[in-house]
């Protein structure tokens, strides 16, 4: 095989490797609900959000979502988004992750 043949063969091998990488890395995979919230900078009203909406927030799993709902049910509506730190398991660090993705509807009732 001549030099051009080796060059073409090398290019084909590199393209095949790239194709495998893209397939394995799932570069074009659909987004999960959490990834969609994060990528689109959507905001969620923490006074009206259900469990699935809350778990779409960064760092909020099922247990924390249930704790937020339980706190809301027992203590009433949040008056400002910082009030979410009253929920057990949500401190300043977790709040820093959430603050850009949450809001409190001013028309929420206690």
N, CA, C and O atoms as a printed pandas DataFrame, in Angstrom:
     atom_number atom_name residue_name chain_id  residue_number  x_coord  y_coord  z_coord
0              1         N          UNK        A               1    0.844   -1.162    0.000
1              2        CA          UNK        A               1    0.000    0.000    0.000
2              3         C          UNK        A               1    0.898    1.237    0.000
3              4         O          UNK        A               1    1.928    1.268    0.673
4              5         N          UNK        A               2    0.501    2.237   -0.750
5              6        CA          UNK        A               2    1.311    3.460   -0.827
6              7         C          UNK        A               2    0.924    4.438    0.288
7              8         O          UNK        A               2    0.047    4.143    1.099
8              9         N          UNK        A               3    1.582    5.603    0.324
9             10        CA          UNK        A               3    1.355    6.578    1.384
10            11         C          UNK        A               3   -0.084    7.090    1.410
11            12         O          UNK        A               3   -0.653    7.284    2.484
12            13         N          UNK        A               4   -0.679    7.311    0.230
13            14        CA          UNK        A               4   -2.064    7.768    0.180
14            15         C          UNK        A               4   -3.004    6.715    0.755
15            16         O          UNK        A               4   -3.975    7.040    1.437
16            17         N          UNK        A               5   -2.710    5.477    0.477
17            18        CA          UNK        A               5   -3.534    4.388    1.000
18            19         C          UNK        A               5   -3.516    4.370    2.526
19            20         O          UNK        A               5   -4.562    4.219    3.158
20            21         N          UNK        A               6   -2.335    4.523    3.115
21            22        CA          UNK        A               6   -2.223    4.569    4.577
22            23         C          UNK        A               6   -2.933    5.800    5.155
23            24         O          UNK        A               6   -3.551    5.730    6.217
24            25         N          UNK        A               7   -2.838    6.896    4.459
25            26        CA          UNK        A               7   -3.504    8.120    4.902
26            27         C          UNK        A               7   -5.021    7.922    4.910
27            28         O          UNK        A               7   -5.679    8.257    5.895
28            29         N          UNK        A               8   -5.577    7.387    3.835
29            30        CA          UNK        A               8   -7.014    7.155    3.763
30            31         C          UNK        A               8   -7.461    6.134    4.813
31            32         O          UNK        A               8   -8.514    6.296    5.430
32            33         N          UNK        A               9   -6.678    5.107    5.010
33            34        CA          UNK        A               9   -6.998    4.094    6.007
34            35         C          UNK        A               9   -6.995    4.715    7.413
35            36         O          UNK        A               9   -7.870    4.417    8.227
36            37         N          UNK        A              10   -6.024    5.565    7.689
37            38        CA          UNK        A              10   -5.947    6.245    8.983
38            39         C          UNK        A              10   -7.168    7.140    9.205
39            40         O          UNK        A              10   -7.719    7.172   10.305
40            41         N          UNK        A              11   -7.584    7.852    8.188
41            42        CA          UNK        A              11   -8.758    8.714    8.288
42            43         C          UNK        A              11  -10.014    7.893    8.556
43            44         O          UNK        A              11  -10.837    8.280    9.385
44            45         N          UNK        A              12  -10.169    6.790    7.881
45            46        CA          UNK        A              12  -11.331    5.920    8.078
46            47         C          UNK        A              12  -11.356    5.376    9.506
47            48         O          UNK        A              12  -12.410    5.336   10.141
48            49         N          UNK        A              13  -10.201    4.962   10.004
49            50        CA          UNK        A              13  -10.123    4.427   11.367
50            51         C          UNK        A              13  -10.467    5.520   12.387
51            52         O          UNK        A              13  -11.179    5.265   13.358
52            53         N          UNK        A              14   -9.961    6.727   12.164
53            54        CA          UNK        A              14  -10.259    7.830   13.082
54            55         C          UNK        A              14  -11.749    8.171   13.064
55            56         O          UNK        A              14  -12.334    8.427   14.116
56            57         N          UNK        A              15  -12.359    8.178   11.898
57            58        CA          UNK        A              15  -13.791    8.456   11.810
58            59         C          UNK        A              15  -14.619    7.372   12.496
59            60         O          UNK        A              15  -15.617    7.665   13.155
60            61         N          UNK        A              16  -14.198    6.124   12.336
61            62        CA          UNK        A              16  -14.898    5.018   12.996
62            63         C          UNK        A              16  -14.771    5.149   14.507
63            64         O          UNK        A              16  -15.748    4.935   15.224
64            65         N          UNK        A              17  -13.592    5.496   15.003
65            66        CA          UNK        A              17  -13.381    5.668   16.442
66            67         C          UNK        A              17  -14.233    6.821   16.975
67            68         O          UNK        A              17  -14.813    6.714   18.056
68            69         N          UNK        A              18  -14.310    7.900   16.236
69            70        CA          UNK        A              18  -15.123    9.041   16.638
70            71         C          UNK        A              18  -16.605    8.662   16.687
71            72         O          UNK        A              18  -17.320    9.061   17.607
72            73         N          UNK        A              19  -17.055    7.909   15.718
73            74        CA          UNK        A              19  -18.445    7.456   15.690
74            75         C          UNK        A              19  -18.766    6.593   16.905
75            76         O          UNK        A              19  -19.828    6.735   17.510
76            77         N          UNK        A              20  -17.855    5.706   17.258
77            78        CA          UNK        A              20  -18.051    4.845   18.423
78            79         C          UNK        A              20  -18.088    5.697   19.692
79            80         O          UNK        A              20  -18.921    5.466   20.569
80            81         N          UNK        A              21  -17.197    6.672   19.794
81            82        CA          UNK        A              21  -17.167    7.550   20.958
82            83         C          UNK        A              21  -18.499    8.293   21.108
83            84         O          UNK        A              21  -19.070    8.340   22.197
84            85         N          UNK        A              22  -18.976    8.857   20.034
85            86        CA          UNK        A              22  -20.238    9.605   20.080
86            87         C          UNK        A              22  -21.380    8.682   20.479
87            88         O          UNK        A              22  -22.241    9.071   21.268
88            89         N          UNK        A              23  -21.399    7.476   19.949
89            90        CA          UNK        A              23  -22.456    6.526   20.283
90            91         C          UNK        A              23  -22.388    6.126   21.755
91            92         O          UNK        A              23  -23.408    6.125   22.444
92            93         N          UNK        A              24  -21.204    5.790   22.235
93            94        CA          UNK        A              24  -21.042    5.350   23.623
94            95         C          UNK        A              24  -21.272    6.498   24.604
95            96         O          UNK        A              24  -21.844    6.288   25.673
96            97         N          UNK        A              25  -20.841    7.688   24.262
97            98        CA          UNK        A              25  -20.991    8.832   25.148
98            99         C          UNK        A              25  -22.415    9.361   25.144
99           100         O          UNK        A              25  -22.772   10.202   25.968
100          101         N          UNK        A              26  -23.217    8.875   24.227
101          102        CA          UNK        A              26  -24.607    9.315   24.105
102          103         C          UNK        A              26  -24.690   10.835   24.029
103          104         O          UNK        A              26  -25.477   11.464   24.737
104          105         N          UNK        A              27  -23.876   11.407   23.172
105          106        CA          UNK        A              27  -23.808   12.851   23.022
106          107         C          UNK        A              27  -25.166   13.440   22.660
107          108         O          UNK        A              27  -25.485   14.562   23.053
108          109         N          UNK        A              28  -25.951   12.696   21.925
109          110        CA          UNK        A              28  -27.233   13.216   21.470
110          111         C          UNK        A              28  -28.404   12.644   22.256
111          112         O          UNK        A              28  -29.514   12.556   21.732
112          113         N          UNK        A              29  -28.168   12.248   23.526
113          114        CA          UNK        A              29  -29.239   11.655   24.326
114          115         C          UNK        A              29  -30.260   12.713   24.722
115          116         O          UNK        A              29  -29.909   13.885   24.853
116          117         N          UNK        A              30  -31.509   12.323   24.915
117          118        CA          UNK        A              30  -32.509   13.282   25.373
118          119         C          UNK        A              30  -32.221   13.685   26.817
119          120         O          UNK        A              30  -31.619   12.914   27.564
120          121         N          UNK        A              31  -32.639   14.867   27.211
121          122        CA          UNK        A              31  -32.382   15.363   28.547
122          123         C          UNK        A              31  -33.402   14.825   29.538
123          124         O          UNK        A              31  -34.559   14.583   29.195
124          125         N          UNK        A              32  -32.948   14.641   30.782
125          126        CA          UNK        A              32  -33.867   14.300   31.856
126          127         C          UNK        A              32  -34.571   15.579   32.288
127          128         O          UNK        A              32  -34.195   16.674   31.871
128          129         N          UNK        A              33  -35.579   15.438   33.113
129          130        CA          UNK        A              33  -36.312   16.625   33.586
130          131         C          UNK        A              33  -35.384   17.578   34.332
131          132         O          UNK        A              33  -35.478   18.794   34.169
132          133         N          UNK        A              34  -34.487   17.025   35.152
133          134        CA          UNK        A              34  -33.558   17.876   35.902
134          135         C          UNK        A              34  -32.610   18.615   34.976
135          136         O          UNK        A              34  -32.352   19.804   35.165
136          137         N          UNK        A              35  -32.087   17.913   33.970
137          138        CA          UNK        A              35  -31.179   18.553   33.021
138          139         C          UNK        A              35  -31.902   19.636   32.234
139          140         O          UNK        A              35  -31.312   20.661   31.894
140          141         N          UNK        A              36  -33.171   19.412   31.947
141          142        CA          UNK        A              36  -33.939   20.408   31.205
142          143         C          UNK        A              36  -34.140   21.672   32.034
143          144         O          UNK        A              36  -34.017   22.783   31.520
144          145         N          UNK        A              37  -34.450   21.499   33.323
145          146        CA          UNK        A              37  -34.617   22.652   34.213
146          147         C          UNK        A              37  -33.322   23.442   34.281
147          148         O          UNK        A              37  -33.322   24.670   34.189
148          149         N          UNK        A              38  -32.208   22.717   34.445
149          150        CA          UNK        A              38  -30.910   23.378   34.569
150          151         C          UNK        A              38  -30.511   24.063   33.271
151          152         O          UNK        A              38  -30.056   25.206   33.294
152          153         N          UNK        A              39  -30.672   23.387   32.145
153          154        CA          UNK        A              39  -30.201   23.953   30.880
154          155         C          UNK        A              39  -31.066   25.118   30.408
155          156         O          UNK        A              39  -30.563   26.037   29.761
156          157         N          UNK        A              40  -32.339   25.093   30.719
157          158        CA          UNK        A              40  -33.229   26.159   30.262
158          159         C          UNK        A              40  -33.449   27.228   31.327
159          160         O          UNK        A              40  -34.192   28.183   31.103
160          161         N          UNK        A              41  -32.807   27.073   32.487
161          162        CA          UNK        A              41  -32.945   28.039   33.586
162          163         C          UNK        A              41  -34.418   28.282   33.925
163          164         O          UNK        A              41  -34.828   29.419   34.158
164          165         N          UNK        A              42  -35.202   27.214   33.949
165          166        CA          UNK        A              42  -36.593   27.326   34.336
166          167         C          UNK        A              42  -36.663   27.563   35.833
167          168         O          UNK        A              42  -35.759   27.155   36.562
168          169         N          UNK        A              43  -37.701   28.203   36.301
169          170        CA          UNK        A              43  -37.913   28.417   37.724
170          171         C          UNK        A              43  -39.166   27.671   38.168
171          172         O          UNK        A              43  -40.129   27.525   37.415
172          173         N          UNK        A              44  -39.124   27.210   39.401
173          174        CA          UNK        A              44  -40.233   26.449   39.960
174          175         C          UNK        A              44  -40.731   27.163   41.210
175          176         O          UNK        A              44  -39.938   27.548   42.069
176          177         N          UNK        A              45  -42.045   27.339   41.309
177          178        CA          UNK        A              45  -42.658   27.922   42.495
178          179         C          UNK        A              45  -42.670   26.863   43.591
179          180         O          UNK        A              45  -43.385   25.867   43.488
180          181         N          UNK        A              46  -41.879   27.077   44.638
181          182        CA          UNK        A              46  -41.754   26.058   45.682
182          183         C          UNK        A              46  -43.018   25.919   46.531
183          184         O          UNK        A              46  -43.136   24.959   47.293
184          185         N          UNK        A              47  -43.952   26.841   46.418
185          186        CA          UNK        A              47  -45.216   26.713   47.149
186          187         C          UNK        A              47  -46.231   25.846   46.416
187          188         O          UNK        A              47  -47.187   25.366   47.025
188          189         N          UNK        A              48  -46.038   25.644   45.140
189          190        CA          UNK        A              48  -47.017   24.875   44.366
190          191         C          UNK        A              48  -46.421   23.668   43.651
191          192         O          UNK        A              48  -47.154   22.894   43.035
192          193         N          UNK        A              49  -45.116   23.498   43.721
193          194        CA          UNK        A              49  -44.457   22.412   42.988
194          195         C          UNK        A              49  -44.802   21.055   43.596
195          196         O          UNK        A              49  -44.872   20.900   44.815
196          197         N          UNK        A              50  -45.015   20.082   42.716
197          198        CA          UNK        A              50  -45.229   18.719   43.196
198          199         C          UNK        A              50  -43.879   18.001   43.293
199          200         O          UNK        A              50  -42.837   18.580   42.986
200          201         N          UNK        A              51  -43.908   16.759   43.715
201          202        CA          UNK        A              51  -42.675   16.007   43.949
202          203         C          UNK        A              51  -41.821   15.887   42.695
203          204         O          UNK        A              51  -40.600   16.021   42.770
204          205         N          UNK        A              52  -42.435   15.639   41.553
205          206        CA          UNK        A              52  -41.659   15.475   40.323
206          207         C          UNK        A              52  -40.989   16.782   39.900
207          208         O          UNK        A              52  -39.871   16.768   39.385
208          209         N          UNK        A              53  -41.662   17.898   40.114
209          210        CA          UNK        A              53  -41.060   19.195   39.798
210          211         C          UNK        A              53  -39.905   19.497   40.745
211          212         O          UNK        A              53  -38.867   20.003   40.320
212          213         N          UNK        A              54  -40.082   19.189   42.021
213          214        CA          UNK        A              54  -39.025   19.450   42.991
214          215         C          UNK        A              54  -37.794   18.586   42.734
215          216         O          UNK        A              54  -36.665   19.057   42.874
216          217         N          UNK        A              55  -38.004   17.325   42.359
217          218        CA          UNK        A              55  -36.851   16.457   42.100
218          219         C          UNK        A              55  -36.109   16.848   40.824
219          220         O          UNK        A              55  -35.003   16.368   40.577
220          221         N          UNK        A              56  -36.706   17.710   40.019
221          222        CA          UNK        A              56  -36.019   18.217   38.828
222          223         C          UNK        A              56  -35.002   19.294   39.183
223          224         O          UNK        A              56  -34.182   19.677   38.348
224          225         N          UNK        A              57  -35.054   19.780   40.413
225          226        CA          UNK        A              57  -34.111   20.799   40.857
226          227         C          UNK        A              57  -32.754   20.171   41.169
227          228         O          UNK        A              57  -32.690   19.018   41.595
228          229         N          UNK        A              58  -31.671   20.917   40.960
229          230        CA          UNK        A              58  -30.348   20.362   41.242
230          231         C          UNK        A              58  -30.179   20.047   42.730
231          232         O          UNK        A              58  -30.422   20.899   43.585
232          233         N          UNK        A              59  -29.765   18.826   43.026
233          234        CA          UNK        A              59  -29.490   18.427   44.397
234          235         C          UNK        A              59  -30.698   18.001   45.205
235          236         O          UNK        A              59  -30.568   17.694   46.390
236          237         N          UNK        A              60  -31.882   17.973   44.584
237          238        CA          UNK        A              60  -33.093   17.576   45.305
238          239         C          UNK        A              60  -33.520   16.192   44.831
239          240         O          UNK        A              60  -33.906   16.000   43.678
240          241         N          UNK        A              61  -33.443   15.249   45.735
241          242        CA          UNK        A              61  -33.914   13.899   45.458
242          243         C          UNK        A              61  -35.316   13.711   46.007
243          244         O          UNK        A              61  -35.966   14.663   46.439
244          245         N          UNK        A              62  -35.764   12.477   45.982
245          246        CA          UNK        A              62  -37.119   12.165   46.440
246          247         C          UNK        A              62  -37.324   12.530   47.905
247          248         O          UNK        A              62  -38.346   13.115   48.264
248          249         N          UNK        A              63  -36.351   12.185   48.757
249          250        CA          UNK        A              63  -36.494   12.442   50.190
250          251         C          UNK        A              63  -36.602   13.946   50.484
251          252         O          UNK        A              63  -37.454   14.364   51.268
252          253         N          UNK        A              64  -35.747   14.749   49.861
253          254        CA          UNK        A              64  -35.818   16.201   50.094
254          255         C          UNK        A              64  -37.092   16.799   49.509
255          256         O          UNK        A              64  -37.677   17.709   50.097
256          257         N          UNK        A              65  -37.520   16.300   48.370
257          258        CA          UNK        A              65  -38.775   16.791   47.780
258          259         C          UNK        A              65  -39.938   16.514   48.733
259          260         O          UNK        A              65  -40.798   17.371   48.934
260          261         N          UNK        A              66  -39.960   15.325   49.312
261          262        CA          UNK        A              66  -41.015   14.983   50.267
262          263         C          UNK        A              66  -40.902   15.838   51.524
263          264         O          UNK        A              66  -41.918   16.223   52.103
264          265         N          UNK        A              67  -39.669   16.141   51.953
265          266        CA          UNK        A              67  -39.471   16.992   53.132
266          267         C          UNK        A              67  -39.959   18.417   52.864
267          268         O          UNK        A              67  -40.542   19.049   53.745
268          269         N          UNK        A              68  -39.724   18.919   51.659
269          270        CA          UNK        A              68  -40.201   20.267   51.290
270          271         C          UNK        A              68  -41.724   20.310   51.326
271          272         O          UNK        A              68  -42.315   21.246   51.865
272          273         N          UNK        A              69  -42.347   19.301   50.753
273          274        CA          UNK        A              69  -43.816   19.248   50.721
274          275         C          UNK        A              69  -44.367   19.105   52.140
275          276         O          UNK        A              69  -45.348   19.764   52.487
276          277         N          UNK        A              70  -43.752   18.258   52.961
277          278        CA          UNK        A              70  -44.209   18.069   54.344
278          279         C          UNK        A              70  -44.057   19.363   55.145
279          280         O          UNK        A              70  -44.938   19.715   55.930
280          281         N          UNK        A              71  -42.954   20.062   54.952
281          282        CA          UNK        A              71  -42.744   21.328   55.652
282          283         C          UNK        A              71  -43.788   22.348   55.212
283          284         O          UNK        A              71  -44.354   23.069   56.034
284          285         N          UNK        A              72  -44.029   22.396   53.930
285          286        CA          UNK        A              72  -45.022   23.329   53.382
286          287         C          UNK        A              72  -46.414   23.019   53.927
287          288         O          UNK        A              72  -47.185   23.925   54.244
288          289         N          UNK        A              73  -46.726   21.724   54.029
289          290        CA          UNK        A              73  -48.039   21.322   54.547
290          291         C          UNK        A              73  -48.190   21.630   56.031
291          292         O          UNK        A              73  -49.277   22.002   56.474
292          293         N          UNK        A              74  -47.119   21.480   56.803
293          294        CA          UNK        A              74  -47.228   21.680   58.255
294          295         C          UNK        A              74  -47.018   23.139   58.670
295          296         O          UNK        A              74  -47.690   23.622   59.582
296          297         N          UNK        A              75  -46.100   23.839   58.017
297          298        CA          UNK        A              75  -45.767   25.212   58.431
298          299         C          UNK        A              75  -46.434   26.279   57.566
299          300         O          UNK        A              75  -46.391   27.464   57.898
300          301         N          UNK        A              76  -47.034   25.874   56.485
301          302        CA          UNK        A              76  -47.650   26.837   55.578
302          303         C          UNK        A              76  -46.707   27.218   54.445
303          304         O          UNK        A              76  -45.595   26.700   54.343
304          305         N          UNK        A              77  -47.160   28.116   53.610
305          306        CA          UNK        A              77  -46.407   28.523   52.425
306          307         C          UNK        A              77  -45.099   29.216   52.794
307          308         O          UNK        A              77  -44.967   29.820   53.859
308          309         N          UNK        A              78  -44.154   29.109   51.893
309          310        CA          UNK        A              78  -42.910   29.859   52.033
310          311         C          UNK        A              78  -43.209   31.314   51.665
311          312         O          UNK        A              78  -43.944   31.572   50.712
312          313         N          UNK        A              79  -42.652   32.251   52.403
313          314        CA          UNK        A              79  -42.878   33.668   52.123
314          315         C          UNK        A              79  -41.797   34.246   51.208
315          316         O          UNK        A              79  -42.054   35.189   50.459
316          317         N          UNK        A              80  -40.615   33.693   51.269
317          318        CA          UNK        A              80  -39.520   34.075   50.381
318          319         C          UNK        A              80  -38.718   32.814   50.086
319          320         O          UNK        A              80  -38.755   31.855   50.856
320          321         N          UNK        A              81  -38.002   32.819   48.987
321          322        CA          UNK        A              81  -37.333   31.581   48.584
322          323         C          UNK        A              81  -36.267   31.134   49.580
323          324         O          UNK        A              81  -35.954   29.945   49.645
324          325         N          UNK        A              82  -35.701   32.060   50.359
325          326        CA          UNK        A              82  -34.697   31.706   51.364
326          327         C          UNK        A              82  -35.298   30.836   52.469
327          328         O          UNK        A              82  -34.574   30.119   53.161
328          329         N          UNK        A              83  -36.613   30.899   52.634
329          330        CA          UNK        A              83  -37.295   30.113   53.667
330          331         C          UNK        A              83  -37.149   28.613   53.439
331          332         O          UNK        A              83  -37.396   27.827   54.353
332          333         N          UNK        A              84  -36.758   28.213   52.258
333          334        CA          UNK        A              84  -36.583   26.786   51.994
334          335         C          UNK        A              84  -35.476   26.204   52.878
335          336         O          UNK        A              84  -35.415   24.992   53.081
336          337         N          UNK        A              85  -34.604   27.067   53.400
337          338        CA          UNK        A              85  -33.540   26.589   54.288
338          339         C          UNK        A              85  -34.090   26.157   55.652
339          340         O          UNK        A              85  -33.348   25.599   56.461
340          341         N          UNK        A              86  -35.366   26.402   55.917
341          342        CA          UNK        A              86  -36.005   25.905   57.137
342          343         C          UNK        A              86  -36.275   24.402   57.044
343          344         O          UNK        A              86  -36.508   23.747   58.060
344          345         N          UNK        A              87  -36.243   23.862   55.832
345          346        CA          UNK        A              87  -36.469   22.438   55.614
346          347         C          UNK        A              87  -35.215   21.687   56.038
347          348         O          UNK        A              87  -34.105   22.048   55.648
348          349         N          UNK        A              88  -35.396   20.648   56.832
349          350        CA          UNK        A              88  -34.270   19.833   57.280
350          351         C          UNK        A              88  -33.539   19.246   56.071
351          352         O          UNK        A              88  -34.158   18.631   55.202
352          353         N          UNK        A              89  -32.232   19.439   56.023
353          354        CA          UNK        A              89  -31.436   18.923   54.910
354          355         C          UNK        A              89  -31.088   19.983   53.877
355          356         O          UNK        A              89  -30.311   19.723   52.959
356          357         N          UNK        A              90  -31.655   21.171   54.020
357          358        CA          UNK        A              90  -31.335   22.255   53.082
358          359         C          UNK        A              90  -30.701   23.396   53.866
359          360         O          UNK        A              90  -31.363   24.109   54.620
360          361         N          UNK        A              91  -29.416   23.541   53.664
361          362        CA          UNK        A              91  -28.657   24.617   54.307
362          363         C          UNK        A              91  -28.145   25.558   53.220
363          364         O          UNK        A              91  -28.569   25.472   52.067
364          365         N          UNK        A              92  -27.242   26.448   53.587
365          366        CA          UNK        A              92  -26.749   27.480   52.669
366          367         C          UNK        A              92  -26.168   26.904   51.379
367          368         O          UNK        A              92  -26.438   27.426   50.297
368          369         N          UNK        A              93  -25.377   25.839   51.476
369          370        CA          UNK        A              93  -24.770   25.252   50.275
370          371         C          UNK        A              93  -25.800   24.733   49.285
371          372         O          UNK        A              93  -25.711   25.000   48.086
372          373         N          UNK        A              94  -26.772   23.997   49.789
373          374        CA          UNK        A              94  -27.839   23.463   48.930
374          375         C          UNK        A              94  -28.678   24.615   48.376
375          376         O          UNK        A              94  -29.064   24.608   47.207
376          377         N          UNK        A              95  -28.957   25.608   49.235
377          378        CA          UNK        A              95  -29.727   26.768   48.783
378          379         C          UNK        A              95  -29.001   27.494   47.651
379          380         O          UNK        A              95  -29.635   27.955   46.701
380          381         N          UNK        A              96  -27.689   27.595   47.748
381          382        CA          UNK        A              96  -26.909   28.248   46.684
382          383         C          UNK        A              96  -27.089   27.543   45.351
383          384         O          UNK        A              96  -27.104   28.189   44.304
384          385         N          UNK        A              97  -27.228   26.217   45.382
385          386        CA          UNK        A              97  -27.474   25.453   44.153
386          387         C          UNK        A              97  -28.878   25.711   43.610
387          388         O          UNK        A              97  -29.093   25.690   42.398
388          389         N          UNK        A              98  -29.826   25.952   44.504
389          390        CA          UNK        A              98  -31.243   26.053   44.130
390          391         C          UNK        A              98  -31.724   27.452   43.788
391          392         O          UNK        A              98  -32.647   27.607   42.989
392          393         N          UNK        A              99  -31.117   28.469   44.375
393          394        CA          UNK        A              99  -31.711   29.814   44.369
394          395         C          UNK        A              99  -32.042   30.358   42.985
395          396         O          UNK        A              99  -32.979   31.145   42.851
396          397         N          UNK        A             100  -31.305   29.965   41.960
397          398        CA          UNK        A             100  -31.585   30.455   40.610
398          399         C          UNK        A             100  -32.714   29.701   39.926
399          400         O          UNK        A             100  -33.164   30.096   38.850
400          401         N          UNK        A             101  -33.175   28.618   40.543
401          402        CA          UNK        A             101  -34.186   27.767   39.926
402          403         C          UNK        A             101  -35.518   27.773   40.669
403          404         O          UNK        A             101  -36.452   27.075   40.275
404          405         N          UNK        A             102  -35.610   28.551   41.735
405          406        CA          UNK        A             102  -36.837   28.572   42.524
406          407         C          UNK        A             102  -37.342   30.001   42.714
407          408         O          UNK        A             102  -36.589   30.968   42.603
408          409         N          UNK        A             103  -38.627   30.104   43.001
409          410        CA          UNK        A             103  -39.223   31.385   43.366
410          411         C          UNK        A             103  -40.433   31.106   44.243
411          412         O          UNK        A             103  -40.881   29.964   44.355
412          413         N          UNK        A             104  -40.952   32.144   44.856
413          414        CA          UNK        A             104  -42.162   32.042   45.671
414          415         C          UNK        A             104  -43.210   32.916   45.013
415          416         O          UNK        A             104  -43.011   34.113   44.809
416          417         N          UNK        A             105  -44.322   32.298   44.689
417          418        CA          UNK        A             105  -45.438   33.030   44.100
418          419         C          UNK        A             105  -45.990   33.970   45.161
419          420         O          UNK        A             105  -46.357   33.532   46.252
420          421         N          UNK        A             106  -46.051   35.240   44.853
421          422        CA          UNK        A             106  -46.532   36.236   45.809
422          423         C          UNK        A             106  -47.996   36.053   46.169
423          424         O          UNK        A             106  -48.453   36.563   47.193
424          425         N          UNK        A             107  -48.729   35.337   45.343
425          426        CA          UNK        A             107  -50.154   35.120   45.604
426          427         C          UNK        A             107  -50.422   33.830   46.379
427          428         O          UNK        A             107  -51.579   33.464   46.582
428          429         N          UNK        A             108  -49.363   33.135   46.814
429          430        CA          UNK        A             108  -49.546   31.900   47.568
430          431         C          UNK        A             108  -50.186   32.211   48.912
431          432         O          UNK        A             108  -49.885   33.226   49.540
432          433         N          UNK        A             109  -51.069   31.323   49.339
433          434        CA          UNK        A             109  -51.746   31.521   50.611
434          435         C          UNK        A             109  -51.129   30.626   51.662
435          436         O          UNK        A             109  -50.592   29.567   51.338
436          437         N          UNK        A             110  -51.201   31.048   52.954
437          438        CA          UNK        A             110  -50.707   30.234   54.060
438          439         C          UNK        A             110  -51.629   29.064   54.315
439          440         O          UNK        A             110  -51.375   28.263   55.214
